[in-house]
Amino acid sequence: DIDECENDFYNGGCVHECINIPGNYRCTCYDGFMLAHDGHNCLDVDECQDNNGGCQQICVNTMGSYECQCKEGFFLSDNQHTCIHRSIEGMNCMNKDHGCAHICRETPKGGVACECRPGFELAKNQKDCKLTCNYGNGGCQHTCDDTDTGPVCGCHQKYALHSDGRTCIEKDEAAIESSEYNATSVADVDKRVKRRLLMETCAVNNGGCDRTCKDTATGVRCSCPVGFTLQPDGKTCKDIDECLVNNGGCDHFCRNTVGSFECSCQKGYKLLTDERTCQDIDECSFERTCDHTCINYPGSFECLCHKGYTLYGLTHCGDIDECSISNGSCDYGCLNTMGSYECVCPPGKKLHWNKKDCVEMVKCLPNAKPAPKAQLVCSKTGGIESCFLSCPSNTLFVPDSENSYTLSCGVPVQQGKAQQKRNATLPSCADSLAPPIKQKARFKIKDAKCHLRPRSKEKTKDSGKQAVLDNCQVTFVNLKCDSSKKKRRGRKSPSKEVSHITAEFEVEMKSEEVSDTCNMDCVRKRMEQKLQTAIKTLRKSINKQQFYIQFSGTEYEVAQKPAKATEGHEACSTGQVLQDGKCVTCSTGTFYSGEHNQCVPCSPGTYQDTEGQLTCEPCPSNDGQGVAGARNVSECGGKSNLIIKGLGQCSPGHYSLDGFKPCRVCPLGTYQPEPGRTLCFPCGGGLVTKYEGAVSFQDCETKVHCSPGHYYNSTTHRCIRCPVGTYQPEFGQNYCITCPGNTSTDFDGSTNVTHCKNQHCGGELGDYTGYIESPNYPGDYPANVECIWNINPPPKRRILIVVPEIFLPIEDECGDVLVMRKSASPTSITTYETCQTYERPIAFTSRSRKLWIQFKSNEGNSGKGFQVPYVTYD
């Protein structure tokens, strides 16, 4: 690019300021001047033409400026526009003789001080005001220089100074003017007049020029404004297409206009103030862009949803109803939850470890031994009762806070929410036939804190002589220990810890104990008494702090008195170890060993799928084989390390009684899409499959192949359109997927989640700021919806609305309309109404103090709609 403005002397031919632009340049004028037709010269603006220059009485135009004057008997006020009636009394600013040329200020002592308007300097007499080049360019048309005697005017090199010392005229005209003043001979003047008459003149037909015409000594001269170029004929002006050279300097799009051009950007970019450069808009920096996670890309962005949720309406996340997708692959019942789902089983059956199949409670799986039971053993040594609770399987340790925790071993008969996370490894092989005996007890330990800590070795040695007082087979125990400080009334005694232990026990009934002499009720009573005796003994042992729980061969104290000297490792809570100065919870596949104070991998034949536990769970097969450090049931069993990858389970198209190998092939007419299952799903309706070991419903030989938006009904053997509120994107399926969250579709037979729309009218209405948005924004709004918003600002406030853009399809003849008016009455004052798309922003104030806003859509076309913010102002 050539910088035409580079030469200060010539200045691109501009008499005031020259601005270089790519491939061109532009002249501008100082305030009080306007650009002449030639695009280079600057002419004085007569400010008095417009509203008398704002002067109250007399306006006088000057070069580059103007000034107001007053009639006799008035003087100009400080604002230099209004006139004040003169008074006579006193030497103050209202007195006509204050003598200030411009502004008069009263001094504290009662005198006056003069000031000048901006651009003037106060003279030595402290009353008069001297003009400088800072005001109206010093009265000069082109250049102005400040000197001691005041501004001196000069002209651009193409011009000469007029005899008035202010105006500039073109040089050839200046020559004529000077020769007219000192005409040497009449003959010269005659020659000049003849030459002028013979030549063209701008007075006739604009001298033949397209645009600007100038009479010069050598004839007319045509010129063109900026953005046009003079053609070789010297008369015609042609628009310059700036976009042909280097795309006009535009980053993205260049559009030529008459005399100029415009740059614009691709969607997702904004034009910077240089009107050339395009910058990516970071949509993720805005509030409300995405419900869950937002990722910005050049020119665009993407929203992602958390697991168990799916995207709808471009930016929103709704819970997936997994139960609508082939019943969540559940064997029996399916229960949808936010972000997840659960399979449920009928009474008498329980959930298999794969969390989907239902298996008999009573029957044992082949080669599965019963999970070892919890045992409560109490013994008496030297007159002191001490009790042990051993937890060999199905244990869960949850530290609730620093000094409270929950612990459970075994599987309750009716599982509460807490236990749903950890189901029994496998159905136990007990033949229990009656509901268990349940007892709840609450114990209190003084001066002790709830910490599950390994019992020290010295204490363990004492309990050599064990006289078993009771051996209670417990199916389930739930222990909660909670400590709180109690303030005592005595002044000096410090506050003491009090720990509360709540224990729930379930003891099973044994059928072998029922005999002719003692029936079922009798056995129940016996067991209840047995459990009550055990609880009494337990209370004694807890009072003497002789109650321990055993995990993986290590005994733990339930709660203990504060130790005098804390050992180093006690800085971390149970289930955690110190690593690089930080407490780290033992990971899955390992357990916390109190004996060694470290995380130990689960031995082969056991697994652990929860962090921070004190023992590992026995594997279903209980044969002690498998890998060490198994992180879940599927890593159990088998002799090969490949099992970690889940290869010990039956593959899709196969099944077995426990979901592990050896497996059987799904017979004809059934299919199985998942690994590790105990059953195959029937095609239904007497349909067969093309081959054994089928892995999806599409392998079933249906009468017709259903297209997306339909599902196959195996009873009627027909394809049925997915009902409203559901969709199906794939071919040949036997189900429709329910729309996520609280969305629905406008019609049946939907093929995509994008057809699922939120019906909720969006927005937040605040007293000072707020917004409204069409349902499902920025996705397409639903059909046949009506939204009404009422904005009622606080007293003395009005509403300013901004419509950044609005998308309503014009094809359906104003079927979708947004209207804003004073009230619901159709005759009330309307502020804004539209039924079509406008991509350019518009802002307006409401014509009434309150606003009633309505949006209505019909069943026809749909669009993105709108998000309209507002503020209220005083």
Backbone hydrogen bonds, N-H to C=O, Kabsch-Sander energy under -0.5 kcal/mol:
donor,donor_aa,acceptor,acceptor_aa,energy
4,E,2,I,-1.2
6,E,3,D,-1.7
8,D,6,E,-0.9
11,N,7,N,-4.4
12,G,4,E,-0.6
13,G,10,Y,-2.2
14,C,11,N,-2.3
15,V,40,H,-1.9
17,E,28,T,-2.3
19,I,26,R,-3.3
20,N,18,C,-0.5
21,I,24,N,-2.3
24,N,21,I,-3.0
26,R,19,I,-2.5
28,T,17,E,-2.6
33,F,30,Y,-1.7
34,M,43,L,-3.0
36,A,41,N,-3.0
39,G,36,A,-2.2
43,L,34,M,-3.1
45,V,32,G,-2.5
47,E,45,V,-1.3
49,Q,46,D,-1.5
50,D,47,E,-1.1
51,N,49,Q,-0.8
52,N,48,C,-0.8
53,G,47,E,-0.8
53,G,50,D,-2.0
54,G,51,N,-2.3
55,C,52,N,-2.1
56,Q,81,H,-2.5
58,I,69,Q,-2.4
60,V,67,E,-3.0
62,T,65,S,-2.5
65,S,62,T,-1.7
67,E,60,V,-2.6
68,C,80,Q,-0.5
69,Q,58,I,-2.9
74,F,71,K,-1.8
75,F,84,I,-2.6
77,S,82,T,-2.9
80,Q,77,S,-2.4
84,I,75,F,-3.5
86,R,73,G,-2.2
87,S,94,M,-2.2
92,N,90,G,-1.4
95,N,92,N,-1.8
96,K,87,S,-1.2
98,H,95,N,-1.4
101,A,127,K,-2.1
103,I,115,E,-2.6
105,R,113,A,-3.0
107,T,111,G,-2.4
110,G,107,T,-2.3
113,A,105,R,-3.3
114,C,126,Q,-0.5
115,E,103,I,-2.9
120,F,117,R,-1.8
121,E,130,K,-2.8
123,A,128,D,-3.0
126,Q,123,A,-2.1
130,K,121,E,-4.0
132,T,119,G,-1.6
135,Y,119,G,-0.5
135,Y,132,T,-1.7
136,G,134,N,-0.6
138,G,132,T,-0.6
138,G,135,Y,-2.2
139,G,136,G,-1.9
140,C,137,N,-1.9
141,Q,166,R,-2.0
143,T,154,G,-2.2
145,D,152,V,-2.1
147,T,150,G,-0.8
150,G,147,T,-1.6
152,V,145,D,-2.7
154,G,143,T,-2.1
157,Q,9,F,-0.6
159,Y,156,H,-2.7
160,A,169,I,-3.4
162,H,167,T,-3.2
165,G,162,H,-2.2
169,I,160,A,-2.9
171,K,158,K,-1.6
174,A,170,E,-2.2
175,A,171,K,-2.1
176,I,172,D,-1.6
177,E,173,E,-2.9
178,S,174,A,-2.8
179,S,175,A,-2.4
180,E,176,I,-2.3
181,Y,177,E,-1.7
182,N,178,S,-2.4
183,A,180,E,-0.8
189,V,185,S,-1.3
190,D,186,V,-2.2
191,K,187,A,-2.5
192,R,188,D,-2.3
193,V,189,V,-2.5
194,K,190,D,-2.7
195,R,191,K,-2.7
196,R,192,R,-2.3
197,L,193,V,-2.3
198,L,194,K,-2.4
199,M,195,R,-1.8
204,V,201,T,-1.6
205,N,203,A,-0.7
206,N,202,C,-0.7
207,G,201,T,-0.8
207,G,204,V,-2.3
208,G,205,N,-2.7
209,C,206,N,-2.1
210,D,235,K,-2.3
212,T,223,S,-1.7
214,K,221,R,-1.7
216,T,219,G,-1.8
219,G,216,T,-2.0
221,R,214,K,-2.8
223,S,212,T,-2.1
228,F,225,P,-1.7
229,T,238,K,-2.8
231,Q,236,T,-3.0
234,G,231,Q,-2.6
238,K,229,T,-2.6
240,I,227,G,-2.8
241,D,239,D,-0.5
242,E,240,I,-1.4
244,L,241,D,-1.7
245,V,242,E,-0.9
246,N,244,L,-0.7
247,N,243,C,-0.6
248,G,242,E,-0.7
248,G,245,V,-2.2
249,G,246,N,-2.7
250,C,247,N,-2.0
251,D,276,R,-2.4
253,F,264,S,-2.6
255,R,262,E,-3.1
257,T,260,S,-2.5
259,G,257,T,-0.5
260,S,257,T,-1.3
262,E,255,R,-2.7
264,S,253,F,-2.0
269,Y,266,Q,-1.6
270,K,279,Q,-2.9
272,L,277,T,-2.8
275,E,272,L,-2.1
279,Q,270,K,-2.7
281,I,268,G,-2.7
282,D,280,D,-0.5
283,E,281,I,-1.4
285,S,282,D,-1.7
286,F,283,E,-1.5
289,T,286,F,-0.9
291,D,315,T,-2.3
293,T,304,L,-2.4
295,I,302,E,-2.7
297,Y,300,S,-2.8
300,S,297,Y,-1.9
302,E,295,I,-2.5
304,L,293,T,-2.8
309,Y,306,H,-1.8
310,T,318,G,-2.8
312,Y,316,H,-2.7
315,T,313,G,-2.0
316,H,312,Y,-2.0
318,G,310,T,-2.7
320,I,308,G,-2.6
321,D,738,T,-0.6
322,E,320,I,-1.5
324,S,321,D,-1.8
325,I,322,E,-1.4
326,S,324,S,-1.1
327,N,323,C,-0.8
328,G,322,E,-0.9
328,G,325,I,-1.7
329,S,326,S,-2.4
330,C,327,N,-2.0
331,D,356,K,-2.5
333,G,344,V,-2.2
335,L,342,E,-3.5
336,N,334,C,-0.5
337,T,340,S,-2.3
340,S,337,T,-1.5
342,E,335,L,-2.6
343,C,355,K,-0.5
344,V,333,G,-2.5
349,K,346,P,-1.9
350,K,359,V,-2.7
352,H,357,D,-3.2
355,K,352,H,-2.1
359,V,350,K,-3.1
361,M,348,G,-1.7
368,A,365,L,-1.9
369,K,367,N,-0.6
369,K,620,P,-0.5
374,A,474,V,-1.2
375,Q,390,S,-1.6
376,L,472,C,-1.8
377,V,375,Q,-0.6
377,V,388,F,-2.8
378,C,470,D,-1.0
379,S,386,S,-2.6
380,K,467,A,-0.8
381,T,379,S,-0.5
381,T,384,I,-2.3
384,I,381,T,-1.9
385,E,383,G,-0.6
386,S,379,S,-2.7
387,C,546,Q,-2.1
388,F,377,V,-3.3
389,L,548,Y,-2.1
390,S,375,Q,-2.7
390,S,388,F,-0.6
391,C,550,Q,-2.5
396,L,408,S,-2.3
398,V,396,L,-0.5
398,V,406,T,-3.0
400,D,398,V,-0.8
400,D,404,S,-1.0
401,S,404,S,-2.2
404,S,401,S,-1.0
405,Y,481,C,-2.0
406,T,398,V,-2.6
407,L,479,L,-2.8
408,S,396,L,-2.1
409,C,477,V,-2.2
410,G,393,S,-0.9
410,G,394,N,-1.0
411,V,475,T,-1.0
415,Q,413,V,-0.7
419,Q,416,G,-0.7
420,Q,416,G,-0.9
420,Q,417,K,-0.7
421,K,417,K,-0.6
422,R,419,Q,-0.9
423,N,421,K,-0.6
437,I,507,V,-2.9
439,Q,505,F,-2.0
441,A,503,A,-2.8
443,F,501,I,-3.2
445,I,499,S,-2.9
447,D,497,E,-2.2
448,A,445,I,-0.5
449,K,560,Q,-2.3
451,H,449,K,-1.4
453,R,451,H,-1.2
453,R,557,E,-1.4
455,R,555,E,-3.1
460,T,456,S,-1.2
461,K,457,K,-1.3
461,K,458,E,-0.5
462,D,458,E,-0.8
462,D,459,K,-0.7
463,S,459,K,-0.6
463,S,460,T,-0.7
464,G,462,D,-2.3
465,K,462,D,-0.6
466,Q,464,G,-1.1
467,A,465,K,-0.7
468,V,466,Q,-0.8
469,L,378,C,-3.0
470,D,378,C,-0.9
472,C,376,L,-1.9
473,Q,471,N,-0.6
474,V,374,A,-1.8
474,V,472,C,-0.9
475,T,506,E,-2.2
476,F,506,E,-1.6
477,V,409,C,-2.6
478,N,504,E,-2.1
479,L,407,L,-3.6
480,K,502,T,-2.4
481,C,405,Y,-2.4
482,D,500,H,-2.4
483,S,403,N,-1.8
484,S,498,V,-2.2
486,K,496,K,-2.7
487,K,485,K,-0.5
496,K,486,K,-1.6
498,V,484,S,-2.0
499,S,445,I,-3.2
500,H,482,D,-3.0
501,I,443,F,-2.6
502,T,480,K,-2.8
502,T,500,H,-0.5
503,A,441,A,-3.0
503,A,501,I,-0.5
504,E,478,N,-2.2
505,F,439,Q,-3.2
506,E,476,F,-2.2
507,V,437,I,-2.5
508,E,473,Q,-0.7
511,S,509,M,-0.5
513,E,510,K,-1.2
514,V,511,S,-1.5
515,S,518,C,-2.5
523,V,519,N,-2.6
524,R,520,M,-2.4
525,K,521,D,-2.5
526,R,522,C,-2.4
527,M,523,V,-2.6
528,E,524,R,-2.6
529,Q,525,K,-2.5
530,K,526,R,-2.5
531,L,527,M,-2.6
532,Q,528,E,-2.5
533,T,529,Q,-2.7
534,A,530,K,-2.2
535,I,531,L,-2.3
536,K,532,Q,-2.3
537,T,533,T,-2.6
538,L,534,A,-2.6
539,R,535,I,-2.4
540,K,536,K,-1.9
541,S,537,T,-2.5
542,I,538,L,-2.7
543,N,539,R,-2.3
544,K,540,K,-1.7
545,Q,542,I,-1.7
546,Q,541,S,-3.9
548,Y,387,C,-2.7
548,Y,546,Q,-0.5
549,I,556,Y,-2.3
550,Q,389,L,-3.0
551,F,549,I,-0.5
551,F,554,T,-2.5
554,T,551,F,-3.5
556,Y,549,I,-2.7
557,E,453,R,-3.5
558,V,547,F,-1.3
560,Q,449,K,-1.6
566,T,564,K,-0.6
570,E,567,E,-1.2
571,A,568,G,-1.4
572,C,569,H,-1.4
576,Q,573,S,-1.6
577,V,584,V,-2.6
579,Q,577,V,-0.5
579,Q,582,K,-3.6
582,K,579,Q,-2.4
584,V,577,V,-3.3
584,V,582,K,-0.6
586,C,575,G,-2.5
589,G,608,Q,-2.2
590,T,587,S,-1.4
591,F,600,V,-2.5
592,Y,613,Q,-3.1
593,S,591,F,-0.6
593,S,598,Q,-2.7
594,G,592,Y,-0.7
597,N,593,S,-1.5
598,Q,593,S,-1.2
600,V,591,F,-3.3
600,V,598,Q,-0.5
602,C,589,G,-2.5
606,T,603,S,-1.7
607,Y,617,E,-2.4
608,Q,630,A,-1.9
612,G,586,C,-3.0
613,Q,610,T,-0.5
617,E,607,Y,-3.3
619,C,605,G,-3.1
622,N,619,C,-0.5
627,V,635,E,-0.7
629,G,602,C,-3.0
630,A,606,T,-0.6
630,A,627,V,-0.6
635,E,632,N,-1.9
636,C,633,V,-2.3
637,G,625,Q,-0.6
643,I,640,S,-1.4
644,I,641,N,-1.6
645,K,642,L,-1.6
646,G,643,I,-2.9
647,L,642,L,-1.1
649,Q,646,G,-1.3
650,C,659,G,-2.7
653,G,672,Q,-1.5
654,H,651,S,-1.6
655,Y,664,R,-2.4
656,S,677,R,-1.4
661,K,648,G,-2.5
664,R,655,Y,-3.6
666,C,653,G,-2.7
670,T,667,P,-1.5
671,Y,681,F,-2.3
672,Q,694,A,-2.1
676,G,650,C,-2.9
681,F,671,Y,-2.9
683,C,669,G,-2.9
687,L,684,G,-1.6
690,K,699,D,-1.7
693,G,666,C,-2.8
694,A,670,T,-0.6
699,D,696,S,-2.1
700,C,697,F,-2.0
701,E,688,V,-3.4
702,T,700,C,-1.9
706,C,704,V,-0.8
709,G,728,Q,-2.2
710,H,707,S,-1.3
711,Y,720,I,-2.4
712,Y,733,Q,-2.2
713,N,711,Y,-0.5
713,N,718,R,-3.0
714,S,712,Y,-0.8
717,H,713,N,-1.9
718,R,713,N,-1.0
720,I,711,Y,-2.9
720,I,718,R,-0.5
722,C,709,G,-2.8
726,T,723,P,-1.6
727,Y,737,I,-2.1
728,Q,750,S,-1.7
732,G,706,C,-3.3
737,I,727,Y,-3.2
739,C,725,G,-2.8
741,G,319,D,-2.0
743,T,740,P,-1.7
744,S,757,K,-2.3
749,G,722,C,-3.3
750,S,726,T,-0.5
755,H,752,N,-1.8
756,C,753,V,-1.8
757,K,744,S,-3.9
757,K,755,H,-0.5
759,Q,742,N,-0.6
762,G,760,H,-0.6
762,G,773,E,-1.2
764,E,771,Y,-2.0
766,G,764,E,-0.7
770,G,870,Y,-1.8
771,Y,764,E,-2.5
772,I,868,V,-2.2
773,E,762,G,-1.6
774,S,866,F,-2.2
777,Y,774,S,-1.9
779,G,313,G,-0.6
779,G,776,N,-2.1
781,Y,863,G,-2.4
784,N,858,N,-1.0
787,C,855,F,-2.8
789,W,853,I,-2.6
791,I,851,L,-2.6
792,N,790,N,-0.6
797,R,794,P,-1.2
798,R,873,Y,-2.6
800,L,871,V,-3.2
801,I,799,I,-0.5
801,I,844,F,-3.2
802,V,869,P,-2.3
803,V,842,I,-3.3
806,I,838,Y,-2.5
807,F,865,G,-2.5
808,L,806,I,-0.6
812,D,809,P,-0.5
813,E,810,I,-1.1
817,V,856,K,-1.9
818,L,834,T,-2.7
819,V,854,Q,-2.6
820,M,832,Y,-3.2
821,R,852,W,-2.6
822,K,829,I,-2.2
828,S,825,S,-2.2
831,T,820,M,-2.7
832,Y,820,M,-1.7
834,T,818,L,-2.4
837,T,808,L,-0.5
838,Y,806,I,-2.4
842,I,803,V,-1.7
844,F,801,I,-2.3
846,S,799,I,-2.3
851,L,791,I,-2.2
852,W,821,R,-3.8
853,I,789,W,-3.1
853,I,851,L,-0.5
854,Q,819,V,-2.6
855,F,787,C,-2.3
856,K,817,V,-2.1
857,S,785,V,-2.2
865,G,807,F,-1.8
867,Q,805,E,-0.5
868,V,772,I,-2.9
870,Y,770,G,-2.5
871,V,800,L,-2.2
872,T,768,Y,-2.3
873,Y,798,R,-2.3
